[in-house]
C-alpha cells in the first residue's frame, strides 16, 4: 500500500486536473458548450436512450439535462421521439448532423491531446489509459456511488491528522 504522502500528492493532482479539463473545454465551438458536448458524447457511446438515463450518466438533475437536450435538439444534433413502451418518456437519438458534430469534437480533442502529449511514448499513453481505467473501476461508477463512498478515502488514518476529503469536482460524465 502506498504511503499517506503519496495519497496526499494524488489528491493534489486530482485537484489540479481541473486545468486540463478547462483547456479541453476551450477547444469546444462556441455553439457547443461542454454540457452539449457531453450529451453528444454519451449518445454516441451508448446509443439511443431515455432522458432519465442521460441524466444519470451526466450525473445531473433532470432540469439541467433538459436544458442541455433542448440546446442540442434546437441545433438538429439530436431528435426526441416518444418511447413506444411509455408515451410519457422521450427517446433521444443522435442525428447525422449530430454525428458530424461529435466527430468534429473528437478530432479537436484528439488533436489537443496529441499536441500536449506529443513527447509521450505510445507505452506511456497506454499506461495512463490503463491506470485511469483501473482508478475508475476501483471507485466503481462514481456517478451512482453512495455519498459515504465518495467521502471516505482508503487512506490509513493516524490519530493526529484527519482523513483528507476527496475532491468531488474531478468527476467526469462519460
Residue frames as a rotation matrix with the C-alpha (Angstrom) as fourth column:
UNK 1
0.583 0.813 0.000 0.00
0.813 -0.583 0.000 0.00
0.000 0.000 -1.000 0.00
UNK 2
-0.010 -0.555 0.832 1.24
0.474 -0.735 -0.485 3.49
0.880 0.389 0.271 -0.82
UNK 3
-0.641 -0.287 -0.712 2.25
0.766 -0.288 -0.574 5.87
-0.041 -0.914 0.405 1.93
UNK 4
0.279 0.809 -0.518 -0.02
0.782 -0.504 -0.366 8.64
-0.557 -0.303 -0.773 3.14
UNK 5
-0.195 -0.420 -0.886 2.17
-0.122 -0.886 0.447 11.29
-0.973 0.195 0.121 1.48
UNK 6
-0.971 -0.128 0.202 1.59
0.166 0.251 0.954 9.61
-0.173 0.959 -0.222 -1.88
UNK 7
-0.189 0.974 0.122 -2.18
0.981 0.184 0.053 9.70
0.029 0.130 -0.991 -1.38
UNK 8
0.284 0.244 -0.927 -1.95
0.430 -0.897 -0.104 13.37
-0.857 -0.370 -0.359 -0.41
UNK 9
-0.659 -0.564 -0.498 0.03
-0.234 -0.475 0.848 14.11
-0.715 0.675 0.181 -3.58
UNK 10
-0.792 0.453 0.410 -2.54
0.607 0.512 0.607 12.16
0.065 0.729 -0.681 -5.58
UNK 11
0.206 0.887 -0.414 -5.24
0.881 -0.352 -0.315 14.39
-0.425 -0.299 -0.854 -4.07
UNK 12
-0.044 -0.297 -0.954 -3.32
-0.074 -0.951 0.300 17.50
-0.996 0.084 0.020 -5.19
UNK 13
-0.944 -0.330 0.018 -3.01
-0.028 0.133 0.991 16.06
-0.329 0.935 -0.135 -8.69
UNK 14
-0.359 0.896 0.260 -6.75
0.933 0.355 0.065 15.35
-0.034 0.266 -0.963 -8.84
UNK 15
0.361 0.495 -0.790 -7.48
0.531 -0.806 -0.263 18.94
-0.767 -0.325 -0.554 -7.84
UNK 16
-0.313 -0.595 -0.741 -5.02
-0.304 -0.676 0.671 20.31
-0.900 0.435 0.030 -10.40
UNK 17
-0.709 0.061 0.702 -6.57
0.582 0.612 0.535 18.18
-0.397 0.789 -0.469 -13.13
UNK 18
0.364 0.883 -0.295 -9.25
0.575 -0.463 -0.674 20.86
-0.732 0.076 -0.677 -13.42
UNK 19
-0.011 -0.454 -0.891 -6.80
-0.480 -0.779 0.403 22.88
-0.877 0.432 -0.209 -15.53
UNK 20
-0.930 -0.292 0.224 -6.66
0.013 0.582 0.813 20.06
-0.368 0.759 -0.538 -18.07
UNK 21
-0.250 0.926 0.281 -10.45
0.892 0.334 -0.306 19.89
-0.377 0.174 -0.910 -18.20
UNK 22
0.396 0.394 -0.829 -10.70
0.141 -0.919 -0.369 23.66
-0.907 0.029 -0.420 -18.66
UNK 23
-0.487 -0.627 -0.608 -8.26
-0.545 -0.325 0.772 23.58
-0.682 0.707 -0.184 -21.58
UNK 24
-0.858 0.268 0.439 -10.23
0.468 0.760 0.451 20.76
-0.212 0.593 -0.777 -23.17
UNK 25
0.122 0.971 -0.204 -13.35
0.786 -0.220 -0.578 22.91
-0.606 -0.090 -0.790 -22.75
UNK 26
0.028 -0.177 -0.984 -11.72
-0.213 -0.963 0.167 25.86
-0.977 0.205 -0.065 -24.51
UNK 27
-0.909 -0.409 -0.078 -11.42
-0.167 0.186 0.968 23.94
-0.381 0.893 -0.237 -27.77
UNK 28
-0.322 0.871 0.370 -15.18
0.785 0.465 -0.410 23.46
-0.529 0.158 -0.834 -27.99
UNK 29
-0.632 0.185 0.752 -17.00
0.523 -0.615 0.591 25.51
0.572 0.766 0.292 -30.63
UNK 30
-0.949 0.229 0.216 -18.99
-0.313 -0.767 -0.561 28.43
0.037 -0.600 0.799 -29.22
UNK 31
-0.095 0.985 -0.143 -22.29
-0.902 -0.025 0.430 26.80
0.420 0.170 0.891 -30.19
UNK 32
0.480 0.208 -0.852 -21.39
-0.001 0.972 0.237 23.58
0.877 -0.113 0.467 -28.38
UNK 33
0.120 -0.421 0.899 -20.65
-0.928 -0.370 -0.050 24.15
0.354 -0.828 -0.435 -24.68
UNK 34
-0.788 -0.615 0.039 -19.39
-0.585 0.726 -0.361 21.31
0.194 -0.307 -0.932 -22.51
UNK 35
-0.373 0.724 0.581 -22.88
-0.399 0.441 -0.804 20.15
-0.838 -0.531 0.124 -21.46
UNK 36
0.621 0.574 -0.534 -23.91
-0.702 0.104 -0.705 19.81
-0.348 0.812 0.468 -25.10
UNK 37
-0.106 -0.763 -0.638 -20.68
-0.856 0.396 -0.332 18.02
0.506 0.511 -0.695 -25.93
UNK 38
-0.798 -0.161 0.581 -21.33
-0.517 0.678 -0.522 15.61
-0.310 -0.717 -0.624 -23.05
UNK 39
0.219 0.947 0.235 -24.84
-0.489 0.315 -0.813 14.83
-0.844 0.063 0.532 -24.37
UNK 40
0.604 -0.028 -0.796 -23.48
-0.783 0.167 -0.600 14.12
0.149 0.986 0.079 -27.86
UNK 41
-0.456 -0.880 -0.133 -20.63
-0.806 0.472 -0.359 12.02
0.378 -0.057 -0.924 -26.47
UNK 42
-0.616 0.261 0.743 -22.90
-0.462 0.645 -0.609 9.90
-0.638 -0.718 -0.277 -24.31
UNK 43
0.544 0.838 -0.037 -25.42
-0.486 0.278 -0.829 9.32
-0.684 0.469 0.559 -27.10
UNK 44
0.373 -0.503 -0.780 -22.56
-0.849 0.154 -0.505 8.46
0.374 0.851 -0.369 -29.44
UNK 45
-0.683 -0.720 0.127 -21.11
-0.692 0.580 -0.430 5.99
0.236 -0.381 -0.894 -26.95
UNK 46
-0.790 0.383 0.478 -24.28
-0.142 0.645 -0.751 4.42
-0.596 -0.661 -0.455 -25.54
UNK 47
-0.816 0.521 0.252 -26.80
0.447 0.292 0.846 4.88
0.367 0.802 -0.471 -28.37
UNK 48
-0.202 0.856 0.476 -30.44
-0.191 -0.511 0.838 5.90
0.961 0.078 0.267 -28.06
UNK 49
-0.708 -0.023 -0.706 -31.68
0.644 0.390 -0.659 6.40
0.291 -0.921 -0.261 -24.52
UNK 50
0.487 0.871 -0.068 -34.32
0.759 -0.383 0.526 7.96
0.433 -0.308 -0.847 -22.32
UNK 51
0.295 -0.295 0.909 -33.76
-0.226 -0.946 -0.233 11.36
0.928 -0.136 -0.346 -20.80
UNK 52
0.880 0.066 0.470 -33.66
-0.474 0.088 0.876 9.80
0.016 -0.994 0.109 -17.31
UNK 53
0.732 -0.668 0.134 -30.76
0.655 0.744 0.134 7.54
-0.189 -0.010 0.982 -18.34
UNK 54
0.209 -0.644 0.736 -28.93
0.537 -0.553 -0.637 10.52
0.817 0.528 0.230 -19.83
UNK 55
0.570 0.054 0.820 -29.41
-0.522 -0.747 0.412 12.49
0.634 -0.663 -0.398 -16.58
UNK 56
0.951 -0.231 0.205 -27.98
-0.018 0.621 0.783 9.53
-0.309 -0.749 0.586 -14.65
UNK 57
0.471 -0.812 0.344 -24.94
0.878 0.395 -0.270 9.29
0.083 0.430 0.899 -16.96
UNK 58
0.156 -0.370 0.916 -24.39
0.222 -0.890 -0.398 13.06
0.963 0.265 -0.057 -16.79
UNK 59
-0.334 -0.178 -0.926 -24.75
0.914 0.179 -0.364 12.91
0.230 -0.968 0.103 -13.00
UNK 60
-0.985 0.151 0.078 -27.02
-0.163 -0.971 -0.177 15.98
0.049 -0.187 0.981 -13.03
UNK 61
-0.452 0.884 0.121 -30.71
0.141 0.204 -0.969 16.50
-0.881 -0.420 -0.217 -12.31
UNK 62
-0.083 0.522 0.849 -33.42
0.924 0.359 -0.131 16.40
-0.373 0.773 -0.513 -14.96
UNK 63
0.819 0.415 -0.397 -33.76
0.271 -0.889 -0.370 20.19
-0.506 0.195 -0.840 -15.22
UNK 64
0.052 -0.888 -0.457 -30.08
-0.537 -0.411 0.737 20.54
-0.842 0.207 -0.498 -16.19
UNK 65
-0.619 -0.228 0.751 -30.36
0.366 0.763 0.533 17.59
-0.695 0.605 -0.389 -18.56
UNK 66
0.373 0.857 0.355 -33.45
0.792 -0.094 -0.604 19.16
-0.484 0.506 -0.714 -20.17
UNK 67
0.687 -0.178 -0.704 -31.54
-0.282 -0.959 -0.033 22.39
-0.669 0.221 -0.709 -20.87
UNK 68
-0.435 -0.900 0.005 -28.64
-0.417 0.206 0.885 20.50
-0.798 0.383 -0.465 -22.45
UNK 69
-0.451 0.339 0.826 -31.02
0.662 0.747 0.054 18.38
-0.599 0.571 -0.561 -24.52
UNK 70
0.668 0.726 -0.160 -33.01
0.463 -0.575 -0.675 21.43
-0.582 0.377 -0.721 -25.67
UNK 71
0.278 -0.660 -0.698 -29.77
-0.538 -0.709 0.456 23.11
-0.795 0.249 -0.553 -26.79
UNK 72
-0.749 -0.630 0.203 -28.61
-0.214 0.521 0.826 20.18
-0.626 0.576 -0.525 -28.93
UNK 73
-0.196 0.763 0.616 -32.13
0.796 0.491 -0.354 19.46
-0.573 0.421 -0.703 -30.24
UNK 74
0.637 0.425 -0.643 -32.55
0.084 -0.867 -0.491 23.10
-0.766 0.258 -0.588 -31.33
UNK 75
-0.060 -0.768 -0.638 -29.41
-0.776 -0.366 0.514 22.69
-0.628 0.526 -0.574 -33.45
UNK 76
0.652 0.448 -0.612 -30.67
-0.746 0.526 -0.409 19.47
0.138 0.723 0.677 -35.01
UNK 77
-0.380 -0.912 -0.155 -27.95
-0.831 0.410 -0.377 17.32
0.407 -0.014 -0.913 -33.43
UNK 78
-0.969 0.194 0.155 -30.41
0.101 0.879 -0.466 15.00
-0.227 -0.436 -0.871 -31.70
UNK 79
-0.396 0.918 -0.011 -34.05
-0.448 -0.183 0.875 14.09
0.802 0.351 0.484 -32.12
UNK 80
-0.835 0.265 0.483 -36.56
-0.416 0.271 -0.868 13.33
-0.361 -0.925 -0.116 -29.42
UNK 81
-0.424 0.735 -0.529 -39.29
-0.465 0.325 0.824 10.80
0.777 0.595 0.204 -30.05
UNK 82
0.351 0.651 0.673 -41.95
-0.930 0.156 0.334 9.16
0.113 -0.743 0.660 -27.94
UNK 83
-0.788 -0.548 0.282 -40.88
-0.598 0.791 -0.133 5.97
-0.150 -0.274 -0.950 -26.21
UNK 84
-0.329 0.714 -0.618 -43.14
-0.496 0.426 0.756 3.21
0.804 0.555 0.214 -27.61
UNK 85
-0.366 0.160 -0.917 -43.17
0.590 0.801 -0.096 1.44
0.720 -0.576 -0.387 -24.23
UNK 86
-0.090 0.333 -0.939 -44.03
0.890 -0.396 -0.226 4.60
-0.447 -0.856 -0.261 -22.26
UNK 87
0.244 0.288 0.926 -45.61
0.835 -0.548 -0.050 7.52
0.493 0.786 -0.374 -24.12
UNK 88
0.979 0.101 -0.177 -44.68
0.186 -0.796 0.576 9.89
-0.082 -0.597 -0.798 -21.27
UNK 89
0.275 -0.958 -0.081 -40.97
0.194 -0.028 0.981 9.30
-0.942 -0.285 0.179 -21.88
UNK 90
0.844 -0.118 -0.523 -38.83
-0.521 -0.408 -0.749 10.51
-0.125 0.905 -0.406 -24.74
UNK 91
0.555 -0.721 0.414 -36.10
0.672 0.682 0.288 8.60
-0.490 0.119 0.864 -26.54
UNK 92
0.573 -0.480 -0.664 -33.07
-0.511 -0.843 0.168 10.68
-0.641 0.243 -0.728 -27.52
UNK 93
0.592 -0.347 0.728 -31.25
0.667 0.718 -0.200 9.80
-0.453 0.603 0.656 -30.72
UNK 94
-0.263 -0.779 -0.569 -28.16
0.029 -0.596 0.803 11.30
-0.964 0.195 0.179 -32.34
UNK 95
0.854 0.511 -0.097 -28.90
-0.046 -0.111 -0.993 12.66
-0.518 0.852 -0.071 -35.83
UNK 96
0.527 -0.688 0.499 -26.49
0.841 0.335 -0.426 12.53
0.126 0.644 0.755 -38.77
UNK 97
0.393 -0.400 0.828 -25.60
-0.006 -0.901 -0.433 16.21
0.919 0.165 -0.357 -38.19
UNK 98
0.816 -0.099 0.570 -25.09
-0.578 -0.105 0.809 15.37
-0.020 -0.990 -0.143 -34.51
UNK 99
0.761 -0.568 0.312 -22.71
0.500 0.821 0.274 12.60
-0.412 -0.052 0.910 -35.53
UNK 100
0.403 -0.609 0.684 -20.82
0.598 -0.391 -0.700 15.07
0.693 0.691 0.207 -37.73
UNK 101
0.552 -0.153 0.820 -20.56
-0.519 -0.833 0.193 17.48
0.653 -0.532 -0.539 -34.77
UNK 102
0.887 -0.203 0.414 -19.45
-0.260 0.521 0.813 14.66
-0.381 -0.829 0.409 -32.47
UNK 103
0.631 -0.686 0.363 -16.79
0.775 0.546 -0.317 13.59
0.019 0.481 0.877 -34.97
UNK 104
0.367 -0.471 0.802 -15.52
0.133 -0.827 -0.547 17.18
0.921 0.307 -0.241 -35.10
UNK 105
0.708 -0.062 0.704 -15.35
-0.674 -0.358 0.646 17.36
0.212 -0.932 -0.295 -31.30
UNK 106
0.875 -0.381 0.300 -13.48
0.216 0.860 0.462 14.07
-0.434 -0.339 0.835 -31.21
UNK 107
0.470 -0.720 0.510 -10.96
0.734 -0.003 -0.680 15.30
0.491 0.694 0.527 -33.80
UNK 108
0.437 -0.274 0.857 -10.39
-0.319 -0.938 -0.138 18.54
0.841 -0.213 -0.497 -31.85
UNK 109
0.811 -0.079 0.579 -9.90
-0.563 0.160 0.811 16.69
-0.156 -0.984 0.085 -28.58
UNK 110
0.789 -0.540 0.293 -7.60
0.551 0.833 0.053 14.09
-0.273 0.120 0.955 -30.10
UNK 111
0.417 -0.649 0.636 -5.52
0.472 -0.444 -0.762 16.86
0.777 0.618 0.121 -31.72
UNK 112
0.547 -0.194 0.814 -5.16
-0.637 -0.728 0.254 18.76
0.543 -0.658 -0.522 -28.44
UNK 113
0.848 -0.222 0.480 -4.10
-0.253 0.626 0.737 15.61
-0.465 -0.747 0.475 -26.63
UNK 114
0.672 -0.628 0.393 -1.66
0.737 0.512 -0.441 14.75
0.076 0.586 0.807 -29.43
UNK 115
0.428 -0.496 0.755 -0.20
0.014 -0.832 -0.555 18.26
0.904 0.248 -0.349 -29.20
UNK 116
0.537 -0.155 0.829 0.17
-0.799 -0.408 0.441 18.19
0.270 -0.900 -0.343 -25.42
UNK 117
0.603 -0.255 0.756 1.31
-0.343 0.772 0.535 14.57
-0.720 -0.582 0.378 -25.14
UNK 118
0.887 -0.214 -0.410 3.41
-0.391 0.125 -0.912 14.52
0.247 0.969 0.027 -28.30
UNK 119
-0.093 -0.996 0.007 6.59
-0.809 0.071 -0.583 13.77
0.580 -0.060 -0.813 -26.38
UNK 120
0.084 0.201 0.976 4.99
-0.766 0.639 -0.066 10.84
-0.637 -0.742 0.208 -24.55
UNK 121
-0.909 -0.352 -0.224 5.68
-0.416 0.722 0.553 7.35
-0.033 0.596 -0.803 -25.89
UNK 122
-0.141 0.864 -0.483 2.83
-0.534 0.344 0.772 5.10
0.834 0.367 0.413 -27.00
UNK 123
-0.292 -0.036 -0.956 3.59
0.571 0.795 -0.205 2.95
0.767 -0.606 -0.212 -23.96
UNK 124
-0.965 -0.083 -0.249 3.26
0.252 -0.559 -0.790 5.96
-0.074 -0.825 0.560 -21.61
UNK 125
-0.560 0.826 -0.057 -0.07
-0.796 -0.518 0.313 6.96
0.230 0.221 0.948 -23.12
UNK 126
-0.026 0.525 -0.851 -1.23
-0.172 0.836 0.521 3.34
0.985 0.160 0.068 -22.88
UNK 127
-0.626 -0.278 -0.729 -0.11
0.630 0.371 -0.682 3.17
0.460 -0.886 -0.057 -19.27
UNK 128
-0.945 0.322 0.046 -2.03
-0.303 -0.819 -0.486 6.35
-0.119 -0.474 0.873 -18.43
UNK 129
-0.213 0.906 -0.367 -5.16
-0.760 0.082 0.644 4.92
0.614 0.416 0.671 -20.06
UNK 130
-0.108 0.136 -0.985 -4.83
0.272 0.957 0.103 1.64
0.956 -0.257 -0.140 -18.15
UNK 131
-0.830 -0.273 -0.486 -4.22
0.526 -0.097 -0.845 3.38
0.183 -0.957 0.224 -14.83
UNK 132
-0.792 0.605 0.083 -7.11
-0.610 -0.782 -0.130 5.80
-0.014 -0.153 0.988 -15.28
UNK 133
-0.030 0.790 -0.613 -9.41
-0.530 0.507 0.680 2.91
0.847 0.345 0.404 -16.23
UNK 134
-0.330 -0.173 -0.928 -8.24
0.556 0.759 -0.339 0.99
0.763 -0.628 -0.154 -13.18
UNK 135
-0.997 -0.032 -0.065 -8.83
0.070 -0.632 -0.772 4.01
-0.017 -0.774 0.632 -10.94
UNK 136
-0.432 0.900 -0.049 -12.36
-0.853 -0.390 0.347 4.41
0.293 0.192 0.936 -12.27
UNK 137
0.037 0.433 -0.900 -13.02
-0.122 0.896 0.426 0.68
0.992 0.094 0.086 -11.81
UNK 138
-0.660 -0.362 -0.658 -11.73
0.567 0.335 -0.753 0.77
0.493 -0.870 -0.015 -8.23
UNK 139
-0.927 0.372 -0.042 -14.14
-0.267 -0.736 -0.621 3.60
-0.262 -0.565 0.782 -7.45
UNK 140
-0.346 0.839 0.420 -16.98
0.765 0.511 -0.391 1.92
-0.543 0.187 -0.819 -9.28
UNK 141
-0.164 0.379 0.911 -19.38
0.758 -0.542 0.362 4.21
0.631 0.750 -0.198 -11.07
UNK 142
-0.870 -0.308 -0.386 -18.77
0.491 -0.624 -0.609 7.46
-0.053 -0.719 0.693 -9.16
UNK 143
-0.740 0.619 0.263 -22.00
-0.385 -0.710 0.590 8.89
0.552 0.335 0.764 -10.54
UNK 144
0.290 0.937 -0.194 -24.15
-0.371 0.297 0.880 6.42
0.882 -0.183 0.434 -8.65
UNK 145
-0.416 -0.506 -0.756 -21.95
0.513 0.555 -0.654 5.54
0.751 -0.660 0.029 -5.65
UNK 146
0.659 0.644 -0.388 -23.42
0.676 -0.283 0.680 6.39
0.328 -0.711 -0.622 -2.26
UNK 147
0.702 -0.356 0.617 -22.00
-0.306 -0.933 -0.190 9.62
0.643 -0.056 -0.764 -0.77
UNK 148
0.804 -0.420 0.421 -20.25
-0.382 0.178 0.907 7.77
-0.455 -0.890 -0.018 2.06
UNK 149
0.568 -0.605 0.557 -18.09
0.720 0.694 0.019 6.03
-0.398 0.390 0.830 -0.51
UNK 150
0.495 -0.351 0.795 -17.09
0.537 -0.595 -0.598 9.33
0.682 0.723 -0.106 -2.02
UNK 151
0.587 -0.224 0.778 -16.13
-0.515 -0.844 0.146 10.94
0.624 -0.487 -0.611 1.27
UNK 152
0.744 -0.340 0.575 -14.30
-0.420 0.432 0.799 8.07
-0.520 -0.836 0.179 2.94
UNK 153
0.458 -0.629 -0.628 -10.98
-0.745 0.114 -0.657 7.62
0.485 0.769 -0.416 1.14
UNK 154
0.940 -0.206 -0.271 -8.99
0.285 0.912 0.294 4.47
0.186 -0.354 0.917 1.69
UNK 155
0.128 -0.895 0.426 -6.09
-0.276 -0.445 -0.852 6.18
0.953 -0.009 -0.304 3.46
UNK 156
-0.099 -0.198 -0.975 -4.53
0.797 0.571 -0.197 4.82
0.596 -0.796 0.101 6.64
UNK 157
0.656 0.444 0.611 -5.75
0.001 -0.809 0.588 7.00
0.755 -0.385 -0.530 9.50
UNK 158
-0.493 -0.743 -0.453 -3.41
0.614 0.072 -0.786 8.35
0.616 -0.665 0.421 12.13
UNK 159
0.205 0.684 -0.700 -4.85
0.978 -0.164 0.126 9.87
-0.028 -0.710 -0.703 15.31
UNK 160
-0.280 -0.412 -0.867 -3.01
0.513 -0.828 0.228 13.17
-0.812 -0.380 0.443 14.76
UNK 161
-0.822 0.023 -0.569 -4.37
-0.426 -0.688 0.588 14.03
-0.378 0.726 0.575 11.33
UNK 162
0.130 0.959 0.253 -7.87
-0.306 0.282 -0.909 13.66
-0.943 0.040 0.330 9.85
UNK 163
-0.166 -0.063 0.984 -8.61
0.793 0.584 0.172 11.98
-0.586 0.809 -0.047 6.55
UNK 164
-0.842 -0.047 -0.538 -8.50
-0.241 -0.859 0.452 14.39
-0.483 0.511 0.711 3.61
UNK 165
0.241 0.967 0.082 -11.76
-0.144 0.119 -0.982 14.78
-0.960 0.225 0.168 1.74
UNK 166
-0.394 -0.280 0.876 -11.92
0.793 0.378 0.477 13.56
-0.464 0.883 0.073 -1.84
UNK 167
-0.672 0.134 -0.729 -12.35
-0.343 -0.928 0.145 16.36
-0.657 0.347 0.669 -4.34
UNK 168
-0.106 0.742 0.663 -15.71
0.517 0.610 -0.600 15.53
-0.849 0.279 -0.448 -5.92
UNK 169
0.502 0.289 -0.815 -15.27
-0.422 -0.741 -0.523 18.21
-0.755 0.606 -0.250 -8.59
UNK 170
-0.508 -0.797 -0.327 -12.96
-0.705 0.166 0.690 15.90
-0.495 0.581 -0.646 -10.53
UNK 171
-0.205 0.483 0.851 -15.77
0.277 0.863 -0.423 13.54
-0.939 0.149 -0.311 -11.60
UNK 172
-0.795 -0.056 -0.604 -16.48
-0.534 -0.409 0.740 13.29
-0.288 0.911 0.295 -15.29
UNK 173
0.183 0.980 0.075 -19.79
-0.740 0.188 -0.646 12.36
-0.648 0.063 0.759 -17.17
UNK 174
0.566 0.188 -0.803 -18.82
-0.763 0.489 -0.423 9.63
0.313 0.852 0.420 -19.57
